[in-house]
Amino acid sequence: MNIHSLRKECDSHFRDDSCLRKIAFDIASLEWADAKRYGLINANPAPYNLLSNGETGPEWTIPTQILPDDLIAWKKGANGFGGSTYRGLSLMFDPFVDACLMVEAKVRHGSFRQTNVLVLTDYYPLKHVIGEMSVLPGEDWAAIATGGFFKAKELGTTGNNLLKALFEKTSIEDVRGIIKTDPEAVSTQLTKYHLLIWNYFPFMRGGSDCEGMNGLPTSKCDWIAYCDGLLLKFLKCVKAAKVVFAMNRGVKDIRRDCPNKAGRQIEVNYPGTKTLDLDHPGSWRADAKLAEDGDKLRKFLLD
């Protein structure tokens, strides 16, 4: 995929009135008061609503400054919540999610059906993203990061392990070697499994931790109910047939223990979906763990 045309391509696949763009719009335009009511900002430090993007076409502009206060001013609103714009840094949701969506939309000619969704915890904290943006002055960070997914570049442990599992390799260098020979290799694997990704908490954490519960809300079920509701909307939009729950263990425990089925909206409102529970790919560090969980994932997706 051409990095310089990715945003335009995403806009053409997911127009303002599309089901998925409406979800991105709702996230991007979430008011601070509502975020507080849902318990989303009850984290130390508070998260940032700078990822999801509801703007298409020339309305969206590249931020010229990249410090946190600059990005908040670009988005407007406290920590990006409740701004007068509904823009975000991503093409639509985040680079992992958008890369998979664009492949499936292209293969299915924009009509999703019988997809498989891998649910992770969240993308990366703002500090990590700013670090990537700092070496890309004046560039569209999201287009480059989304394009990087197809080249297996700068993906971090989670992305590397996921691609290694799909390619049945123990080294990301082996995956890159395949891509060098066949630039469409990642798209081919995603298509083979009709695999999509969704990040359960679609915001950037504050702080610098990429794993565990630090930087995620400390309140219990209010934020889980909100995020479960978003996941339910996403599954309906993409007509998911199978769901792999691979969030981190802390999020799974909270979701499981929430009363009144607040964290069971998929099971209650989207019956008939096949599900699989896996450890988060970021924990697949040993070759044996990668082989075990990767094998479970591939078999489940193809069954």
C-alpha positions, -999 to 999 in steps of 0.1 A, spaced: 0 0 0 12 35 -8 18 53 25 11 88 9 -23 77 -3 -34 57 27 -55 85 43 -74 92 11 -79 55 6 -92 51 41 -116 80 36 -129 65 3 -136 31 21 -151 46 52 -171 77 44 -188 100 69 -220 81 68 -204 46 71 -211 25 102 -174 24 113 -168 61 107 -198 69 129 -181 49 157 -149 69 152 -169 101 152 -186 92 185 -153 84 202 -135 115 189 -163 138 200 -168 123 234 -173 151 260 -152 154 290 -182 153 313 -194 120 297 -159 106 298 -158 114 335 -193 99 340 -181 67 323 -150 65 345 -127 68 315 -106 95 329 -104 80 364 -68 70 357 -35 85 369 -24 101 347 -56 106 327 -59 93 291 -59 113 260 -87 113 233 -64 119 204 -65 87 184 -99 81 168 -107 103 139 -141 113 125 -128 139 101 -124 131 64 -111 151 34 -94 185 36 -109 193 70 -83 170 86 -48 187 89 -15 175 101 -6 190 135 24 213 132 35 209 168 36 176 187 39 183 225 9 171 245 -4 206 249 0 213 212 -19 182 202 -47 190 227 -49 225 212 -50 209 177 -79 187 188 -93 212 213 -109 201 245 -95 188 278 -70 160 270 -88 159 236 -122 152 252 -151 174 243 -133 194 217 -150 215 190 -135 192 164 -139 155 159 -105 149 145 -78 125 157 -44 114 147 -54 81 132 -68 73 98 -98 62 117 -91 43 149 -54 34 153 -27 20 130 -33 -17 139 -71 -15 136 -70 6 104 -45 -16 86 -67 -47 90 -99 -28 82 -85 -15 49 -74 -49 38 -108 -65 45 -127 -36 30 -106 -39 -2 -111 -76 -5 -148 -75 4 -154 -44 -18 -166 -25 13 -191 -51 24 -180 -69 56 -192 -104 64 -180 -134 85 -150 -115 99 -128 -126 129 -119 -99 155 -90 -100 178 -96 -78 208 -65 -63 224 -63 -39 253 -53 -5 238 -28 10 214 2 29 229 5 57 254 8 93 241 44 94 251 52 66 228 33 81 199 50 115 204 83 97 203 75 83 168 61 117 156 92 135 167 113 119 139 85 125 114 81 163 114 54 175 91 45 139 81 12 121 86 22 98 115 -9 76 112 -4 69 75 33 60 81 25 38 112 -4 21 94 19 15 64 45 1 88 21 -27 98 24 -41 63 62 -39 64 65 -53 100 83 -21 111 81 -4 144 53 -26 157 65 -33 192 62 -66 210 25 -70 204 25 -63 167 57 -84 161 43 -114 180 10 -112 162 27 -112 128 50 -140 138 20 -160 148 2 -155 115 33 -164 95 43 -192 119 77 -178 124 97 -172 156 117 -142 143 103 -110 130 133 -108 107 120 -140 91 87 -122 85 104 -92 71 123 -115 47 90 -128 34 77 -93 30 108 -82 11 101 -110 -15 63 -104 -14 52 -69 -3 16 -80 -2 24 -109 23 8 -93 53 -23 -84 34 -24 -120 22 -22 -134 57 -49 -110 70 -72 -120 41 -65 -157 47 -79 -154 83 -103 -125 76 -87 -110 107 -96 -76 122 -82 -60 153 -100 -39 179 -85 -21 209 -109 -24 238 -98 10 253 -97 32 222 -77 60 238 -41 68 246 -29 61 281 -12 88 300 22 80 314 46 57 296 35 21 304 24 0 275 13 -30 294 -5 -39 326 -31 -17 342 -11 15 349 -27 43 330 -60 25 326 -91 36 346 -91 26 382 -129 26 384 -145 -7 378 -176 -13 356 -186 21 342 -157 22 318 -160 -15 311 -197 -10 301 -187 19 278 -159 0 261 -180 -32 258 -207 -11 241 -182 2 216 -169 -33 210 -205 -45 204 -210 -17 178 -178 -26 161 -187 -63 159 -220 -55 144 -205 -31 118 -180 -58 106 -205 -87 109 -181 -106 131 -185 -144 133 -156 -150 158 -141 -130 186 -107 -136 202 -105 -119 236 -68 -111 241 -70 -81 264 -46 -81 294 -56 -102 323 -65 -72 345 -91 -60 320 -105 -95 316 -109 -99 354 -128 -66 357 -150 -74 328 -158 -108 341 -167 -96 376 -189 -66 366 -225 -70 379 -257 -67 358 -238 -80 327 -222 -46 321 -191 -64 308 -210 -92 290 -227 -71 263 -213 -92 235 -224 -125 250 -259 -111 257 -266 -89 227 -245 -107 200 -254 -143 205 -241 -171 184 -206 -157 181 -178 -181 186 -152 -169 211 -117 -178 222 -98 -165 253 -61 -160 247 -33 -142 267 -23 -108 253 2 -112 224 25 -89 243 30 -119 267 40 -143 240 77 -137 246 90 -173 249 91 -193 217 70 -220 233 43 -196 243 43 -180 209 40 -214 193 12 -225 217 -10 -194 215 -3 -188 178 -14 -223 170 -46 -218 190 -53 -186 172 -47 -199 137 -68 -231 143 -97 -211 158 -97 -186 129 -97 -213 103 -121 -237 120 
